[in-house]
Amino acid sequence: MANASLVQIPSLRWDGDAVEPRVETIAEEVPVALVYNGISHVVMMATPQDLADFALGFSLSEGILESPAELYDLVETPRETGIEVELTVASERFQALKARRRNLTGRTGCGLCGVDSLAEAVRPSRDVGEAPTIAPAAIGRAMDALPELQPLNREARALHAAAWAGRDGTIALVREDVGRHNALDKLIGSMARQRIDPRDGFLVMTSRCSYEIVQKAVSFGIGIVVSVSAPTALAVRMAETSNLTLVALARGKRHTAYARADRIAECA
């Protein structure tokens, strides 16, 4: 099955003294330029799939747009060296972007590339407000189901996933990317397009929970974040100040709550 996000590469595999020629499936990674009203703002290295979701989610999570309604048009254009995503946005938001515009080049797994001051590095947090109470079993149900909902990672074994689960742990939406932040931006963009209420479920990440994951979740109003690996101390501090429930090291029936653990309880 042809997929621009996956590439077939000839390889040699050593297993002890045995050598086997193989064809391996690996993940593609391309520069994706986000161009706002004709001005290039950012280039991120990303998996070339669900780029409309990525562009909208990035715009929302980075505060470039305040609402999906401020995005008027979006066009993807393949170039010789990558992909341009041209966004036409409301003039007020474009003027605000120009006022704080910076040039930055993203890399896989990097969420702060190009930030040139400490004030920009850690943005003020806000209270996420309402969030549901979920049962511990819901976390286990989501984590158990997620691997089968990652078709790209099953093939290439190199992609992260961001998933949205309902209160009972049923996964409703998944996005994949070589970068965990990109996967989350794709998920946020898709949720915004489908008008999925971020207060009515929880986010699941197949990665460590860094500050940027919490920041992006908070910016979209998500109140519960569950990750498979450990959080950073800064992520925990931001979760606490944002009233966000942060659960990490979620594997099987085990998980650890680092902030607002009261939302993890058996529901009546």
N, C-alpha and C positions, 0 to 999 in steps of 0.2 A: 504494500500500500504506500503510495507516494505521500510524503509529508515533508514540507520545507523545513520543519523543525528537527528532522532526523537525517543523518547522513551515514551512508555505508562506506566503511573504511577497511581496506585489507590490512591484516595484522598477522603476527606470529605469536603463538602462546606457548610458553614453557611450562611444563608440569613435571618437575623433576628432570629426568634426562630426555623426556619425550618433548618433541617440538611439533606443533600443529599449525598449519596455515589456516587462517580463519577470515571471515568477513564480519566485522563488528559494527553494530549500530551505535552511533554516538550523537550527542545533542549538538545542534547547531547554535551558534552565538553570533549575532550581527550587531553592528552599530545602528541604533534607532534614534533619529533626530526628531525632536518635538519642536515644531515651528508654529509660533503663535502670531497670527495676523501678519505673516510674511517675515517674522524675525525669529531666527533660530535661537532657542533658549537653552536646550540641554541635549546632550547625546548620552544615551545609556546603552550598555551592552545587554542584549536581551534575546530571549527565544522568539523567533519571528512567528508568533501565533497569538491571536486575541489582542492585536495591537490597538484596536479601537478601545477596547476595555482598558488596556494599559494607559493609553493617553488620557482618557477621562479620569481614571482612578488616580494617576499621578497628579493631574491638575487639581483634583479635589483634596488629596491627602497632603499636598504641598501648599495649599492655600491660594493657588493661582485662581481657581474658581471657587465660589461659595455655593454654587448650585449647578446641577447638570443643565438647567435651562439656560445658563450663560454660555454654553457651547452651541454655536449655531450650525457649524458644519465641520466635517472631518474627512480628509482624503489621504489615503496611503499611496505613496509613490515609490516604487523600487528604483534605486540608484545603483550605479556600478559598485559602490563601496558600502552600501547599506540601504536603509529604508527611511524615507522622510514621511512623517505624519504631520500633515498641515492642519492646524486647528484654527477655525475662525471663531473668535470669542467676543463677548460684549466689550464695547469700547472702554467702559469704566474699568473692567478687570484688566484689559490690556494696558491701560495707562498706569494702573497700580503695578503691573508686572514690570513695565519699563522703569518705574521709579526705583525698584529694588533689584533690577536685573543683574545677574552675574553670569559669567561664562563658566561652565563646568562640564567635565567629561566624566561620566559614570563608569564604574567597573562592576563586575559581578560581585554581589554581596556587599557593595559599598553604598551607604545611604547619605554620606555627608561630603562627597567629592565636590571640590570647588568652593566650599564654605570658607570664607576668609576672615571670620572673626568669631571669638568665643560666644558673643551674643547671638550670632546666627546658629551656632552649633546646637544649642539646647533651647528650643523655643518654649515659651511659657505654656504650661499645661492648662487644661480646663476640666471642669467636672463633667463626666460623661452622663450623669443623671441616672435615669431609669435603666435597670437591667434585670433580667429574669433570675429566678432561683432554679438551678438545675441539679438533678440527682447525680451522684457519682457514677451511676451506671450509664448515664447519657454520655459522659466523657469516654468511657470505655467503648461504648457502641460506636461513637464517631471514629475513634482511633483504629478500631478493628476494621471498619469499613473502608477507610481511606486508601489503603494500598491498591485495592482493586479499581479505584476510581482515578488512578494516575497512569493512563496509557502510555504517555511519553516516558515516564520514569521506568516503567516496566521494561521498555525497550532499551533505554540508554543508561539508566541507573545514575543519572547525574543532575536530576531536576528536583527542585523544591515544589511543594504544593501549598496553596492557601485554600482552605475550604470553609464553607458556611454551613453550620449545622443548626437544626431547629432545637427547641427546648428538650426534645426527647432524644437528641443525639443523631437523628436521621440527617445525613448530609444531603443538602439541596443543590450545592454549587461548588465546583472545584476549578481552580486555574493553576497552571504549571508554568515554571520558568527556571532557567539556570540561576537566577538571582532570587533570593527569598523576598526582597522588597518588591521586585517586579511582580512576582506571583501575587503578593498582597494588593498591589495597585491594580492588577488585572481583576482580582476579585472585587475590589471596591468599585471599579468601573462597571462591572457587570451587575453588581447589586444595585447601583444607582440607576442603571438603565432599566432594570426590572422592578424598580421601586420596592426592593426588599427592605423591610424595617430592620435596622441594625440593633434595635432594642429587643428583638424577638428571637434570639438565639445566641450562638457563640462562634467565635473564630477559632479555627484549628490550623496550626502551622507545623510543617515537618522540618523545623529548624530550631536553632537556639532562639531564645526570645531576647533580642537586643532592644536598646532604647528606641530605634527607628520603628520597630514593629509596634511597640506600644504607642508611639507618637502618631503613627498613621491610623491605628485603630481608634484612638481617642478623637482624632480629627474628623472621623466619619461617624462617631457616636456609638461605636461598638463598646459594650460594657464588660465582656468576658473574653479573655484570650487564653487559649490552651496551646501549649507547644510541647513537642516531643523531647526537646533538649532543655538544658538549664537556662535560666535568665541571667542577665548581667545585673549588677547592683543598681546601676542607673535606671534600668528598666523597672526594677522593683520600686525605686523611689518615685518614679513618675507615675506608676500605677497607683501607688498610695495617694499621691497628691491629686490624681485625676479621678479617684473613686472607682477605679477599674479593678475587676477581679482578675488576678494573674495566676494561672495554673501552669506548671511546667513539669518536666520529667514524666510526662504522661505516657506510660507504656503498660499495656495490659490493664490490670485492675489497680495499678499503682499510679498515683499522681501526687504532686505537692502544691499546695496553695500558698503563695507568697504575699498576696494582698487581697483584702475583702473576701476572706474564706467563708464568710457567713452566707454567701450566695451559693455555696456548694452544699446542698442538703437534700434529704429525701423530701420530695414535694407531696403535699397533702392531696 
